[in-house]
Amino acid sequence: MNLPEIYIIEQNYERAIFYLDEIKKHTVKYLYGNVYIERKEKFEARYKLCETELKKNEKVKYYSQHT
């Protein structure tokens, strides 16, 4: 388990995105084929999950502030 996964479990999506960005900056360039595709798909899925959850949280905060 890596840091983004830990922060996703803890529902700290901003911190998870930070570490996903760091992973993206320092990716291993020599991976090809199935491993490369698998890692890319996992990365994109985690990033999308974080963005979706952050948008949900913003809507909840906005709604609670304006009611």
HELIX and SHEET records of a PDB file:
HELIX    1   1 LEU A    3  ILE A    9  1                                   7    
HELIX    2   2 TYR A   13  LYS A   25  1                                  13    
HELIX    3   3 GLY A   33  GLN A   65  1                                  33    
END                                                                             
